[in-house]
Protein backbone atom coordinates (compact mmCIF):
# COMPACT_ATOMS: atom_id res chain seq x y z
CA UNK A 1 0.00 0.00 0.00
CA UNK A 2 1.32 3.47 -0.88
CA UNK A 3 -0.11 6.85 0.14
CA UNK A 4 0.87 10.30 -1.15
CA UNK A 5 -1.99 12.62 -0.31
CA UNK A 6 -4.52 12.45 -1.81
CA UNK A 7 -3.49 9.38 -3.85
CA UNK A 8 -3.82 5.87 -2.42
CA UNK A 9 -2.81 2.63 -4.12
CA UNK A 10 -3.23 -0.89 -2.72
CA UNK A 11 -1.98 -3.93 -4.59
CA UNK A 12 -2.31 -7.66 -3.99
CA UNK A 13 0.17 -9.66 -6.05
CA UNK A 14 -0.99 -13.12 -7.14
CA UNK A 15 0.46 -15.63 -9.63
CA UNK A 16 -2.57 -15.16 -11.88
CA UNK A 17 -2.19 -11.37 -11.89
CA UNK A 18 -2.45 -8.40 -9.57
CA UNK A 19 -5.50 -7.00 -7.80
CA UNK A 20 -5.27 -3.20 -7.60
CA UNK A 21 -7.33 -0.43 -6.06
CA UNK A 22 -6.20 3.12 -6.91
CA UNK A 23 -8.09 6.11 -5.58
CA UNK A 24 -8.10 9.54 -3.98
CA UNK A 25 -9.00 10.61 -0.46
CA UNK A 26 -11.54 13.44 -0.18
CA UNK A 27 -10.85 16.68 1.72
CA UNK A 28 -12.43 15.63 5.04
CA UNK A 29 -10.95 12.11 4.88
CA UNK A 30 -14.29 10.32 4.93
CA UNK A 31 -14.27 8.70 1.46
CA UNK A 32 -11.89 7.22 -1.10
CA UNK A 33 -13.03 7.18 -4.72
CA UNK A 34 -11.12 5.08 -7.22
CA UNK A 35 -10.82 2.19 -9.63
CA UNK A 36 -10.71 -1.51 -8.79
CA UNK A 37 -9.10 -3.96 -11.22
CA UNK A 38 -8.00 -7.58 -11.39
CA UNK A 39 -6.81 -9.70 -14.34
CA UNK A 40 -10.27 -10.20 -15.86
CA UNK A 41 -12.39 -7.47 -14.23
CA UNK A 42 -12.19 -3.68 -14.02
CA UNK A 43 -14.69 -1.50 -12.11
CA UNK A 44 -14.21 2.18 -12.95
CA UNK A 45 -15.81 3.73 -9.85
CA UNK A 46 -15.57 2.18 -6.39
CA UNK A 47 -16.26 4.36 -3.34
CA UNK A 48 -14.96 3.37 0.09
CA UNK A 49 -16.54 5.13 3.07
CA UNK A 50 -14.99 5.42 6.51
CA UNK A 51 -16.99 3.56 9.17
CA UNK A 52 -16.74 2.75 12.84
CA UNK A 53 -18.70 -0.47 12.27
CA UNK A 54 -16.99 -2.51 9.54
CA UNK A 55 -18.65 -5.64 8.20
CA UNK A 56 -17.52 -8.85 9.82
CA UNK A 57 -17.08 -12.29 8.28
CA UNK A 58 -19.68 -14.59 9.90
CA UNK A 59 -18.44 -17.80 11.47
CA UNK A 60 -19.47 -21.04 9.73
CA UNK A 61 -22.81 -22.38 10.94
CA UNK A 62 -22.48 -25.34 13.27
CA UNK A 63 -24.47 -28.56 13.12
CA UNK A 64 -26.30 -27.59 16.30
CA UNK A 65 -27.27 -24.17 14.91
CA UNK A 66 -28.85 -25.56 11.74
CA UNK A 67 -30.41 -28.68 13.26
CA UNK A 68 -34.02 -29.04 11.99
CA UNK A 69 -36.79 -27.92 14.34
CA UNK A 70 -40.53 -28.42 14.27
CA UNK A 71 -41.60 -24.79 13.95
CA UNK A 72 -39.41 -24.10 10.90
CA UNK A 73 -39.94 -25.49 7.39
CA UNK A 74 -36.48 -24.54 6.11
CA UNK A 75 -34.06 -24.74 9.01
CA UNK A 76 -31.56 -27.52 8.41
CA UNK A 77 -28.88 -28.72 6.03
CA UNK A 78 -29.90 -29.18 2.39
CA UNK A 79 -27.73 -31.08 -0.11
CA UNK A 80 -27.77 -31.26 -3.90
CA UNK A 81 -25.51 -31.93 -6.88
CA UNK A 82 -24.44 -29.46 -9.55
CA UNK A 83 -23.35 -30.83 -12.92
CA UNK A 84 -20.79 -28.84 -14.91
CA UNK A 85 -20.17 -30.78 -18.12
CA UNK A 86 -19.10 -34.23 -16.99
CA UNK A 87 -18.27 -33.03 -13.47
CA UNK A 88 -20.74 -33.65 -10.63
CA UNK A 89 -20.15 -31.43 -7.61
CA UNK A 90 -21.93 -31.88 -4.27
CA UNK A 91 -23.18 -28.64 -2.71
CA UNK A 92 -24.93 -27.83 0.54
CA UNK A 93 -27.07 -24.99 1.86
CA UNK A 94 -27.24 -24.54 5.63
CA UNK A 95 -30.18 -22.50 6.91
CA UNK A 96 -31.03 -21.10 10.33
CA UNK A 97 -34.43 -19.43 10.78
CA UNK A 98 -34.24 -16.41 13.00
CA UNK A 99 -37.10 -14.43 14.62
CA UNK A 100 -39.73 -12.78 12.41
CA UNK A 101 -39.30 -15.34 9.59
CA UNK A 102 -35.82 -14.13 8.67
CA UNK A 103 -33.01 -16.47 7.72
CA UNK A 104 -29.26 -16.81 7.99
CA UNK A 105 -27.82 -19.15 5.37
CA UNK A 106 -24.46 -20.35 4.07
CA UNK A 107 -23.50 -22.15 0.86
CA UNK A 108 -20.74 -24.74 0.42
CA UNK A 109 -19.18 -26.13 -2.77
CA UNK A 110 -16.11 -28.04 -1.51
CA UNK A 111 -15.04 -29.14 -5.02
CA UNK A 112 -14.31 -25.47 -5.77
CA UNK A 113 -13.10 -24.57 -2.30
CA UNK A 114 -16.18 -22.43 -1.57
CA UNK A 115 -17.33 -22.64 2.03
CA UNK A 116 -19.66 -20.64 4.26
CA UNK A 117 -20.58 -18.15 1.52
CA UNK A 118 -23.41 -15.94 2.85
CA UNK A 119 -26.73 -16.53 1.09
CA UNK A 120 -29.91 -14.45 1.33
CA UNK A 121 -33.09 -16.55 1.66
CA UNK A 122 -36.75 -15.62 1.17
CA UNK A 123 -39.65 -17.98 1.83
CA UNK A 124 -43.37 -17.71 1.09
CA UNK A 125 -44.74 -21.19 1.61
CA UNK A 126 -44.15 -23.26 -0.46
CA UNK A 127 -41.90 -21.02 -2.60
CA UNK A 128 -38.29 -20.58 -1.57
CA UNK A 129 -35.48 -18.51 -3.11
CA UNK A 130 -31.86 -17.90 -2.28
CA UNK A 131 -29.13 -15.74 -3.80
CA UNK A 132 -25.35 -15.63 -3.40
CA UNK A 133 -24.22 -12.23 -4.59
CA UNK A 134 -20.51 -12.97 -4.40
CA UNK A 135 -20.64 -15.57 -7.19
CA UNK A 136 -23.86 -14.51 -8.91
CA UNK A 137 -25.70 -17.75 -8.11
CA UNK A 138 -29.43 -17.96 -7.43
CA UNK A 139 -32.10 -20.61 -6.92
CA UNK A 140 -35.90 -20.53 -7.04
CA UNK A 141 -38.00 -23.53 -6.09
CA UNK A 142 -40.75 -25.04 -3.96
CA UNK A 143 -40.72 -27.08 -0.81
CA UNK A 144 -42.30 -30.30 -2.11
CA UNK A 145 -42.58 -31.86 1.32
CA UNK A 146 -40.64 -31.71 4.53
CA UNK A 147 -37.48 -33.10 2.95
CA UNK A 148 -37.19 -31.91 -0.67
CA UNK A 149 -36.89 -28.54 -2.44
CA UNK A 150 -37.15 -28.67 -6.25
CA UNK A 151 -36.55 -25.78 -8.61
CA UNK A 152 -34.10 -24.03 -10.93
CA UNK A 153 -30.53 -22.92 -10.30
CA UNK A 154 -29.19 -19.95 -12.27
CA UNK A 155 -25.45 -19.29 -12.56
CA UNK A 156 -23.80 -15.91 -12.93
CA UNK A 157 -23.42 -16.60 -16.66
CA UNK A 158 -27.20 -16.79 -16.98
CA UNK A 159 -27.23 -20.56 -17.55
CA UNK A 160 -30.13 -22.30 -15.79
CA UNK A 161 -30.67 -25.95 -14.91
CA UNK A 162 -33.04 -28.03 -12.75
CA UNK A 163 -31.92 -28.59 -9.18
CA UNK A 164 -33.19 -30.61 -6.22
CA UNK A 165 -32.11 -30.21 -2.61
CA UNK A 166 -32.74 -32.91 -0.03
CA UNK A 167 -32.68 -32.56 3.72
CA UNK A 168 -29.62 -34.28 5.23
CA UNK A 169 -28.18 -34.78 8.68
CA UNK A 170 -26.18 -31.63 9.54
CA UNK A 171 -23.82 -33.73 11.68
CA UNK A 172 -22.85 -36.04 8.80
CA UNK A 173 -20.06 -33.70 7.64
CA UNK A 174 -18.52 -33.57 11.11
CA UNK A 175 -18.66 -37.37 11.40
CA UNK A 176 -16.92 -37.69 8.03
CA UNK A 177 -14.09 -35.45 9.22
CA UNK A 178 -13.43 -37.69 12.21
CA UNK A 179 -12.97 -40.64 9.85
CA UNK A 180 -10.10 -39.03 7.94
CA UNK A 181 -6.77 -40.49 9.04
CA UNK A 182 -3.62 -38.55 8.11
CA UNK A 183 -1.24 -40.73 10.14
CA UNK A 184 1.41 -42.81 8.41
CA UNK A 185 3.90 -45.41 9.64
CA UNK A 186 6.03 -45.78 6.51
CA UNK A 187 7.41 -43.27 3.97
CA UNK A 188 5.76 -45.40 1.29
CA UNK A 189 2.27 -44.60 2.62
CA UNK A 190 0.37 -41.88 0.80
CA UNK A 191 -1.55 -40.30 3.65
CA UNK A 192 -0.14 -37.22 5.34
CA UNK A 193 0.34 -33.49 4.81
CA UNK A 194 2.40 -32.54 1.76
CA UNK A 195 3.96 -29.22 0.70
CA UNK A 196 5.30 -28.37 -2.74
CA UNK A 197 6.25 -25.63 -5.19
CA UNK A 198 5.48 -25.71 -8.91
CA UNK A 199 7.31 -23.35 -11.27
CA UNK A 200 4.72 -22.32 -13.84
CA UNK A 201 4.87 -20.17 -16.96
CA UNK A 202 2.77 -17.01 -16.60
CA UNK A 203 2.79 -14.94 -19.79
CA UNK A 204 6.42 -15.83 -20.44
CA UNK A 205 7.50 -15.32 -16.82
CA UNK A 206 8.44 -18.12 -14.42
CA UNK A 207 6.29 -17.93 -11.31
CA UNK A 208 6.48 -20.12 -8.20
CA UNK A 209 3.13 -21.54 -7.07
CA UNK A 210 3.03 -22.91 -3.51
CA UNK A 211 0.67 -25.85 -2.99
CA UNK A 212 -0.29 -28.11 -0.10
CA UNK A 213 -2.10 -31.46 -0.34
CA UNK A 214 -3.68 -32.98 2.76
CA UNK A 215 -4.25 -36.66 2.03
CA UNK A 216 -6.34 -38.82 4.37
CA UNK A 217 -6.98 -42.55 4.36
CA UNK A 218 -10.65 -43.42 4.85
CA UNK A 219 -12.03 -46.43 6.76
CA UNK A 220 -12.84 -48.28 3.51
CA UNK A 221 -9.23 -47.95 2.29
CA UNK A 222 -9.91 -45.14 -0.17
CA UNK A 223 -8.24 -41.73 -0.01
CA UNK A 224 -9.36 -38.10 0.22
CA UNK A 225 -7.17 -35.10 -0.65
CA UNK A 226 -7.77 -31.41 0.13
CA UNK A 227 -5.76 -28.83 -1.80
CA UNK A 228 -4.50 -25.47 -0.57
CA UNK A 229 -3.10 -22.83 -2.93
CA UNK A 230 -2.13 -19.92 -0.63
CA UNK A 231 -0.72 -17.83 -3.51
CA UNK A 232 -4.19 -17.89 -5.09
CA UNK A 233 -5.97 -17.53 -1.71
CA UNK A 234 -7.69 -20.90 -2.10
CA UNK A 235 -8.01 -23.47 0.65
CA UNK A 236 -9.62 -26.83 1.33
CA UNK A 237 -10.53 -27.72 -2.27
CA UNK A 238 -11.93 -31.27 -2.10
CA UNK A 239 -10.52 -33.91 -4.44
CA UNK A 240 -12.73 -35.58 -7.03
CA UNK A 241 -10.49 -38.68 -7.14
CA UNK A 242 -7.31 -40.11 -5.62
CA UNK A 243 -5.68 -43.10 -7.30
CA UNK A 244 -2.75 -44.87 -5.64
CA UNK A 245 -1.15 -47.96 -7.22
CA UNK A 246 2.32 -47.89 -5.62
CA UNK A 247 4.40 -46.13 -6.62
CA UNK A 248 2.03 -44.38 -9.07
CA UNK A 249 -0.10 -41.51 -7.73
CA UNK A 250 -2.82 -39.45 -9.40
CA UNK A 251 -4.60 -36.68 -7.48
CA UNK A 252 -7.41 -34.80 -9.20
CA UNK A 253 -9.44 -31.72 -8.32
CA UNK A 254 -11.85 -31.52 -11.24
CA UNK A 255 -13.86 -28.66 -9.75
CA UNK A 256 -10.90 -26.33 -10.41
CA UNK A 257 -9.43 -28.25 -13.36
CA UNK A 258 -6.23 -29.34 -11.58
CA UNK A 259 -4.38 -32.63 -11.13
CA UNK A 260 -1.05 -34.13 -10.11
CA UNK A 261 0.47 -37.24 -11.68
CA UNK A 262 3.64 -38.77 -10.31
CA UNK A 263 5.30 -41.33 -8.07
CA UNK A 264 5.78 -41.82 -4.34
CA UNK A 265 9.40 -42.75 -3.65
CA UNK A 266 11.67 -42.24 -0.65
CA UNK A 267 9.02 -40.23 1.13
CA UNK A 268 8.55 -37.74 -1.73
CA UNK A 269 5.86 -37.19 -4.36
CA UNK A 270 7.56 -36.31 -7.65
CA UNK A 271 5.75 -35.72 -10.92
CA UNK A 272 3.84 -33.16 -12.98
CA UNK A 273 1.28 -30.55 -12.00
CA UNK A 274 -1.49 -29.79 -14.48
CA UNK A 275 -4.09 -27.01 -14.35
CA UNK A 276 -6.20 -28.65 -17.04
CA UNK A 277 -5.37 -26.00 -19.63
CA UNK A 278 -7.66 -23.55 -17.83
CA UNK A 279 -6.38 -20.03 -17.24
CA UNK A 280 -2.84 -18.68 -17.27
CA UNK A 281 -1.52 -21.49 -15.04
CA UNK A 282 -2.68 -24.19 -17.44
CA UNK A 283 0.73 -25.34 -18.70
CA UNK A 284 2.19 -28.51 -17.09
CA UNK A 285 4.90 -27.94 -14.49
CA UNK A 286 7.38 -30.19 -12.71
CA UNK A 287 6.34 -30.69 -9.09
CA UNK A 288 7.74 -32.24 -5.93
CA UNK A 289 5.81 -32.60 -2.68
CA UNK A 290 7.57 -33.28 0.61
CA UNK A 291 5.92 -34.18 3.89
CA UNK A 292 5.02 -31.34 6.21
CA UNK A 293 3.15 -30.97 9.47
Secondary structure, 3 states (H helix, E strand, C coil): CEEECCEEEEEEEECCEEEEEEEEECCCCCEEEEEEEECCEEEEEEEEECCCCCCCCCCCCCCCCCCCCCCCCCCEEEEEEEEECCEEEEEEEEEEEEHHHEEEEEEEEHHHCEEEEEEEEEEECCEEEEEEHHHCEEEEEEECCCCEEEEEEECCCCCEEEEEEEEECCCHHHHHHHHCECCCCCCCCCCEEEEEEEEEEECCEEEEEEEEEEEEECCCCCEEEEEEEHHHCEEEEECCEEEEECCEEEEEEHHHCEEEEEEEECCEEEEEEECCCCCCCCCCEEEEEEECC
